[in-house]
Amino acid sequence: MSAKKHKSDYLILGVLGALTAAVLLTMTLWGWISQRNKKDFRQVASTYSNSMEATLVLYSLLENVNINVQRSEDMLMEENLSNVDVLVHIHPITPLQHAEIPAIKNWLSTGGILICTSMPRGVIPAIDKYADSFIRSKVKEYEAKATTVKTGKKLAEDVKYVHLASSRIIDTKKIRSERFRKNTVELFDDELGTRIIRFPVGSGSVILLADYSFLSNRDIGKRDNGILAVNLIAYAVNLAKSNSVTFDEYHLGYGFHQGGLSVINGLLFKTTAGWAILCLMFAGILFLINKGRQFGPRTGLEKEQRRSKLEFIYSVGATYRAAKAHALTFRHNYKWFKDKIAASVGTRPRDTNNTIAAAIATKTGAEPETYKSTLDECDQLLKQEKMSDRQLIKIINKLSHIEVEILNEHRISE
């Protein structure tokens, strides 16, 4: 075979290799760019879920008070926003796309009402630079509790106490744009500060929530949270002069999300350039098959001596026993359990078993001797060098029983 023919073959192989590498690189990069943070749907503020963080109870409540509620599983584009009057866009797991921002701005300028938990970038350009700074936590280590509501605000009617999960407030002093600070309306305050505020945008408004927990399934029934939720929606509906409320489900992971593979599939099979690339790849495969015949006859695979699977099991078992995994597991669990229980019943972890058991019994109403015997048994096991599977399971079950009673405040029937 001539050197010229070899050179031609190498050129073809080089071009095909470059095209294949370009396609694979494009698919990889597009997949990274289009990848979304797919969280468990049970942990997002969706109206489809009955989890603690979701808003299914709110959706049902609004239906019962004759509010026309609906869900949107599409991107927030102009054609999809045309029939929306009030949009609830809270705690999204996927950010707004660049194409959605102008559509939302136009929708707001025509009278739309947006209820959200963070300011969408680009909707109000004058405050984009510090949109995140004026929402802050008032207390670093905050324990959820009922707070007193300040009267005189738009949403405070019939609301005396609220139970919010965080101390996040809206600091209007951080709004550096004088024009927007004058036009903002504080809708709801409690003893910690401003919790809900309204920004006018054209003929519409953005209602910003510092903490949306009062809308969640877990907290909507606590204190006057349900009244506050209805007041919020009623206020938004009144501003929009409509009885329709739409919950954005697309940015909570529902609906159709075009990923990297679906985009590449569309480019390859639905465009002329895509079919050209597929033809070149197919031709390259045929070329490689044809050239592969010159590489010599096929040879059989060398038989490999297989090792016993039990070698791995024995080695892992020996390591497990040498590390005293049972005792270490129990030591960590018991330390955590004692710290939590002591904090819950008002004692210290270093107090005697009699003191801790008496405090637990005071809270549960049971006999302290039961808890003391369990704690004494734990102390005895800590002194042992080895611990069997049966001992570990038995003592962990006893500690779990106490944990459910104290930490979850739920009695288990004997």
C-alpha positions as CSV (number, residue, x, y, z in Angstrom):
1,M,0.0,0.0,0.0
2,S,1.4,3.4,-1.0
3,A,2.3,6.1,1.5
4,K,-0.1,8.5,-0.3
5,K,-3.0,6.1,0.4
6,H,-1.9,5.8,4.1
7,K,-1.9,9.5,4.4
8,S,-5.4,9.8,3.0
9,D,-6.7,7.1,5.4
10,Y,-5.1,9.0,8.4
11,L,-6.7,12.2,7.3
12,I,-10.2,10.6,7.2
13,L,-9.6,9.0,10.6
14,G,-8.5,12.3,12.0
15,V,-11.5,14.2,10.7
16,L,-13.9,11.6,12.0
17,G,-12.2,11.5,15.3
18,A,-12.4,15.3,15.7
19,L,-16.1,15.3,14.8
20,T,-16.8,12.5,17.3
21,A,-14.9,14.3,20.0
22,A,-16.7,17.5,19.3
23,V,-20.1,15.8,19.6
24,L,-19.2,14.1,22.9
25,L,-17.8,17.3,24.3
26,T,-20.9,19.2,23.3
27,M,-23.1,16.6,25.0
28,T,-21.0,16.7,28.1
29,L,-20.9,20.5,28.4
30,W,-24.6,20.9,27.7
31,G,-25.4,18.3,30.2
32,W,-23.5,20.2,32.9
33,I,-25.0,23.5,32.0
34,S,-28.6,22.1,31.9
35,Q,-28.3,20.0,35.0
36,R,-30.7,21.0,37.7
37,N,-30.5,20.4,41.4
38,K,-33.1,17.7,41.6
39,K,-34.0,17.5,45.2
40,D,-36.5,15.1,46.7
41,F,-40.0,16.4,45.9
42,R,-41.0,15.6,49.4
43,Q,-38.8,18.4,50.7
44,V,-39.9,21.3,48.5
45,A,-42.8,23.8,48.8
46,S,-45.0,22.0,46.3
47,T,-48.8,21.9,46.4
48,Y,-48.6,18.3,45.2
49,S,-46.9,17.0,48.4
50,N,-48.1,16.3,51.9
51,S,-44.6,16.6,53.4
52,M,-43.9,19.1,56.2
53,E,-42.3,21.7,53.9
54,A,-44.9,21.5,51.2
55,T,-48.1,23.5,50.7
56,L,-50.8,21.0,49.9
57,V,-52.8,22.1,53.0
58,L,-52.7,25.7,51.8
59,Y,-53.9,24.7,48.4
60,S,-56.9,22.8,49.9
61,L,-57.6,25.7,52.3
62,L,-57.8,28.2,49.4
63,E,-60.1,25.9,47.5
64,N,-62.4,25.7,50.6
65,V,-62.6,29.6,50.8
66,N,-63.7,29.7,47.1
67,I,-60.4,31.0,45.7
68,N,-59.8,29.8,42.1
69,V,-56.4,28.0,42.6
70,Q,-54.4,26.3,39.9
71,R,-51.0,24.9,39.2
72,S,-48.5,25.8,36.5
73,E,-46.0,23.2,35.2
74,D,-44.6,25.4,32.4
75,M,-41.9,28.0,32.2
76,L,-42.9,31.5,33.1
77,M,-43.1,32.8,29.6
78,E,-45.4,35.5,28.2
79,E,-47.8,33.0,26.7
80,N,-48.1,31.1,30.0
81,L,-48.4,34.2,32.1
82,S,-51.2,35.8,30.0
83,N,-53.9,34.0,32.1
84,V,-52.2,34.4,35.5
85,D,-53.2,37.2,37.9
86,V,-51.5,36.1,41.2
87,L,-48.4,33.9,41.0
88,V,-47.0,32.1,44.0
89,H,-43.3,31.4,43.4
90,I,-41.8,30.3,46.8
91,H,-38.6,28.4,47.6
92,P,-37.8,27.2,44.1
93,I,-35.2,24.5,43.5
94,T,-34.4,25.6,40.0
95,P,-33.6,29.3,39.2
96,L,-35.5,31.4,36.8
97,Q,-34.1,31.3,33.3
98,H,-32.8,34.4,31.5
99,A,-35.8,34.2,29.0
100,E,-38.3,34.2,31.9
101,I,-37.1,37.5,33.5
102,P,-38.4,39.9,30.7
103,A,-41.6,38.0,30.6
104,I,-42.2,38.4,34.4
105,K,-41.3,42.1,34.1
106,N,-43.8,42.7,31.4
107,W,-46.4,40.7,33.3
108,L,-45.8,42.7,36.5
109,S,-46.0,46.0,34.6
110,T,-49.5,45.0,33.3
111,G,-50.8,44.4,36.9
112,G,-49.6,40.9,37.9
113,I,-48.9,40.1,41.5
114,L,-45.9,37.9,42.4
115,I,-45.5,36.3,45.8
116,C,-42.0,35.1,46.3
117,T,-39.3,34.3,48.9
118,S,-36.4,36.0,47.1
119,M,-36.2,38.9,44.7
120,P,-35.8,37.6,41.1
121,R,-32.7,39.0,39.5
122,G,-33.5,41.5,36.8
123,V,-37.1,42.2,37.8
124,I,-36.1,45.4,39.7
125,P,-32.6,46.2,38.4
126,A,-32.2,49.2,40.8
127,I,-32.0,46.8,43.8
128,D,-30.4,43.7,42.2
129,K,-26.9,44.5,43.7
130,Y,-28.2,44.2,47.3
131,A,-31.4,42.2,46.9
132,D,-30.1,39.4,49.2
133,S,-28.6,41.7,51.8
134,F,-31.8,43.2,53.1
135,I,-33.2,39.8,54.1
136,R,-31.2,38.6,57.1
137,S,-31.6,36.5,60.3
138,K,-32.3,38.5,63.4
139,V,-31.1,35.8,65.7
140,K,-28.3,33.4,64.7
141,E,-29.5,30.4,66.7
142,Y,-33.2,30.7,66.6
143,E,-35.7,28.2,68.1
144,A,-39.1,28.3,66.4
145,K,-41.7,29.8,68.7
146,A,-44.8,31.9,68.8
147,T,-44.2,35.7,68.4
148,T,-46.5,38.6,69.0
149,V,-47.8,40.4,65.9
150,K,-47.7,44.2,65.6
151,T,-51.1,45.7,64.8
152,G,-51.9,48.2,62.2
153,K,-50.4,46.4,59.2
154,K,-52.4,45.2,56.1
155,L,-52.1,41.5,56.9
156,A,-52.3,41.7,60.7
157,E,-56.1,41.6,60.9
158,D,-57.3,38.9,63.3
159,V,-53.7,37.7,63.7
160,K,-52.3,38.0,67.3
161,Y,-49.6,35.4,67.3
162,V,-47.6,33.6,64.6
163,H,-45.3,30.6,64.6
164,L,-42.4,31.0,62.1
165,A,-39.6,28.6,61.6
166,S,-36.8,31.2,61.4
167,S,-35.9,34.7,62.5
168,R,-35.4,36.0,59.0
169,I,-36.6,39.6,58.6
170,I,-36.6,42.2,55.8
171,D,-34.4,45.2,56.8
172,T,-35.9,48.1,54.7
173,K,-33.0,50.3,55.8
174,K,-30.7,48.2,53.5
175,I,-32.7,49.3,50.5
176,R,-30.4,51.9,49.1
177,S,-32.7,53.1,46.3
178,E,-34.6,56.0,47.9
179,R,-37.4,55.8,45.3
180,F,-38.1,52.2,46.0
181,R,-37.8,52.5,49.8
182,K,-40.5,55.2,49.7
183,N,-42.8,53.1,47.6
184,T,-42.4,49.9,49.6
185,V,-45.3,48.9,51.9
186,E,-44.6,46.9,55.0
187,L,-47.5,44.4,55.1
188,F,-46.7,42.3,58.2
189,D,-44.5,42.8,61.3
190,D,-44.0,40.8,64.5
191,E,-41.8,41.4,67.5
192,L,-38.6,40.5,65.5
193,G,-39.2,42.9,62.6
194,T,-40.8,43.1,59.2
195,R,-41.7,39.7,57.7
196,I,-43.6,40.6,54.6
197,I,-43.2,43.6,52.3
198,R,-44.6,44.8,48.9
199,F,-42.6,46.4,46.1
200,P,-44.7,48.2,43.4
201,V,-43.5,47.3,39.8
202,G,-45.4,49.1,37.1
203,S,-49.1,48.4,37.6
204,G,-48.3,45.2,39.5
205,S,-46.4,44.3,42.7
206,V,-43.9,41.9,44.2
207,I,-44.8,40.6,47.6
208,L,-41.6,39.4,49.3
209,L,-41.8,36.9,52.2
210,A,-38.9,36.7,54.6
211,D,-40.1,33.3,55.9
212,Y,-42.7,31.2,54.1
213,S,-43.0,28.5,56.9
214,F,-46.5,29.8,57.9
215,L,-47.7,28.5,54.5
216,S,-46.2,25.0,55.0
217,N,-48.1,21.9,55.9
218,R,-46.2,21.6,59.2
219,D,-46.9,25.1,60.5
220,I,-50.1,26.4,58.8
221,G,-52.2,25.1,61.7
222,K,-50.0,26.6,64.4
223,R,-51.3,29.8,66.2
224,D,-52.8,32.2,63.7
225,N,-50.7,31.1,60.7
226,G,-53.7,29.9,58.8
227,I,-55.4,33.3,59.1
228,L,-52.2,35.1,58.0
229,A,-52.0,32.8,55.0
230,V,-55.6,33.6,53.9
231,N,-55.0,37.3,54.6
232,L,-51.9,37.2,52.3
233,I,-53.7,35.5,49.4
234,A,-56.8,37.7,49.9
235,Y,-54.7,40.8,49.8
236,A,-52.9,39.7,46.6
237,V,-56.2,38.7,45.0
238,N,-57.6,42.1,45.9
239,L,-54.6,43.9,44.4
240,A,-54.9,41.9,41.2
241,K,-58.7,42.5,41.1
242,S,-59.2,38.8,40.3
243,N,-60.1,35.6,42.2
244,S,-57.4,33.4,40.5
245,V,-54.2,32.3,42.2
246,T,-51.5,30.2,40.4
247,F,-48.8,28.1,42.1
248,D,-45.6,27.7,40.2
249,E,-44.7,24.0,40.2
250,Y,-42.2,24.1,37.3
251,H,-39.4,25.6,39.4
252,L,-40.1,23.0,42.1
253,G,-39.2,20.2,39.7
254,Y,-42.6,19.3,38.1
255,G,-43.5,19.7,34.5
256,F,-41.1,19.0,31.6
257,H,-37.5,20.0,32.1
258,Q,-35.4,19.8,29.0
259,G,-32.1,18.2,30.0
260,G,-28.8,17.7,28.2
261,L,-29.6,14.4,26.5
262,S,-33.0,15.5,25.3
263,V,-31.4,18.7,23.8
264,I,-28.7,16.7,22.0
265,N,-31.4,14.2,20.8
266,G,-33.4,17.0,19.3
267,L,-30.3,18.5,17.6
268,L,-29.2,15.2,16.1
269,F,-32.5,13.8,14.9
270,K,-34.5,17.0,14.1
271,T,-32.0,19.2,12.3
272,T,-30.2,18.9,9.0
273,A,-26.8,19.5,10.6
274,G,-27.6,16.7,13.1
275,W,-28.4,14.2,10.4
276,A,-25.1,15.2,8.6
277,I,-23.1,14.4,11.8
278,L,-24.9,11.1,12.2
279,C,-24.1,10.1,8.6
280,L,-20.5,11.0,9.0
281,M,-20.3,9.0,12.2
282,F,-22.0,6.0,10.5
283,A,-19.6,6.3,7.6
284,G,-16.6,6.4,10.0
285,I,-17.8,3.3,11.8
286,L,-18.0,1.4,8.5
287,F,-14.6,2.7,7.5
288,L,-13.1,1.5,10.8
289,I,-14.8,-1.9,10.4
290,N,-13.3,-2.2,6.9
291,K,-9.8,-1.2,8.0
292,G,-10.1,-3.5,11.0
293,R,-10.0,-6.5,8.7
294,Q,-6.3,-5.7,8.0
295,F,-5.3,-6.0,11.7
296,G,-5.0,-9.8,11.7
297,P,-7.3,-12.7,12.6
298,R,-9.3,-12.8,15.8
299,T,-7.7,-14.6,18.8
300,G,-9.5,-16.1,21.8
301,L,-9.5,-14.4,25.2
302,E,-7.0,-15.7,27.8
303,K,-8.8,-17.6,30.5
304,E,-8.4,-15.7,33.8
305,Q,-8.0,-17.6,37.0
306,R,-10.9,-16.5,39.2
307,R,-10.4,-15.8,42.9
308,S,-12.7,-16.9,45.6
309,K,-15.4,-14.4,46.6
310,L,-15.0,-15.4,50.2
311,E,-11.5,-13.8,50.3
312,F,-13.1,-10.4,50.4
313,I,-15.7,-11.4,52.9
314,Y,-13.1,-12.9,55.3
315,S,-10.9,-9.8,55.1
316,V,-13.7,-7.4,55.7
317,G,-15.0,-9.5,58.6
318,A,-11.5,-9.5,60.2
319,T,-11.2,-5.8,59.8
320,Y,-14.7,-5.2,61.3
321,R,-13.9,-7.3,64.3
322,A,-10.5,-5.8,64.9
323,A,-12.0,-2.3,64.8
324,K,-14.5,-3.2,67.5
325,A,-17.2,-1.6,65.3
326,H,-20.1,-2.6,67.5
327,A,-18.7,-0.9,70.6
328,L,-17.7,2.2,68.7
329,T,-21.2,2.4,67.1
330,F,-22.8,2.1,70.5
331,R,-20.5,4.6,72.2
332,H,-21.3,7.3,69.6
333,N,-25.0,6.6,69.7
334,Y,-25.2,6.6,73.5
335,K,-23.2,9.9,73.7
336,W,-25.6,11.6,71.3
337,F,-28.6,10.1,73.0
338,K,-27.5,11.3,76.5
339,D,-26.7,14.8,75.3
340,K,-30.1,15.2,73.6
341,I,-32.2,13.6,76.4
342,A,-30.4,15.7,79.1
343,A,-31.0,18.9,77.2
344,S,-34.7,18.0,76.7
345,V,-35.4,17.2,80.4
346,G,-33.3,19.9,81.8
347,T,-30.3,18.0,83.2
348,R,-26.7,17.6,82.3
349,P,-25.1,14.6,80.5
350,R,-22.6,14.2,83.4
351,D,-25.4,13.9,86.0
352,T,-26.0,10.6,87.7
353,N,-28.3,8.1,86.1
354,N,-30.7,8.6,89.1
355,T,-31.0,12.3,88.3
356,I,-31.6,11.8,84.6
357,A,-34.0,8.9,85.1
358,A,-36.0,11.0,87.6
359,A,-36.2,13.9,85.1
360,I,-37.3,11.6,82.3
361,A,-40.0,10.0,84.5
362,T,-41.3,13.5,85.5
363,K,-41.8,14.3,81.8
364,T,-43.3,11.0,80.8
365,G,-45.2,10.0,83.9
366,A,-43.6,6.6,84.0
367,E,-41.5,4.9,86.8
368,P,-38.0,6.2,87.0
369,E,-36.6,2.8,87.8
370,T,-37.3,1.7,84.2
371,Y,-35.1,4.4,82.7
372,K,-32.4,4.0,85.4
373,S,-32.0,0.3,84.6
374,T,-31.6,1.1,80.9
375,L,-29.0,3.8,81.6
376,D,-27.1,1.5,84.0
377,E,-27.1,-1.3,81.4
378,C,-25.6,1.2,78.9
379,D,-22.9,2.1,81.3
380,Q,-22.1,-1.6,81.8
381,L,-21.9,-2.2,78.1
382,L,-19.5,0.7,77.7
383,K,-17.0,-1.0,80.0
384,Q,-17.0,-4.2,77.9
385,E,-14.3,-4.7,75.3
386,K,-16.6,-6.6,72.9
387,M,-20.3,-6.4,72.1
388,S,-22.4,-8.9,70.2
389,D,-24.9,-8.1,67.5
390,R,-27.7,-9.2,69.8
391,Q,-26.6,-6.9,72.6
392,L,-26.2,-3.9,70.3
393,I,-29.7,-4.4,68.7
394,K,-31.3,-4.9,72.1
395,I,-29.9,-1.8,73.8
396,I,-30.4,0.4,70.7
397,N,-34.1,-0.6,70.7
398,K,-34.4,0.5,74.4
399,L,-32.8,3.8,73.7
400,S,-35.0,4.4,70.6
401,H,-38.1,3.8,72.8
402,I,-37.0,6.5,75.2
403,E,-36.0,8.8,72.3
404,V,-39.5,8.6,70.8
405,E,-41.1,9.4,74.1
406,I,-38.9,12.4,75.0
407,L,-37.6,14.0,71.8
408,N,-40.8,13.4,69.8
409,E,-43.1,13.7,72.8
410,H,-45.0,10.5,71.8
411,R,-45.7,7.7,74.1
412,I,-45.3,4.1,72.8
413,S,-47.7,1.6,74.2
414,E,-46.0,-1.2,75.9
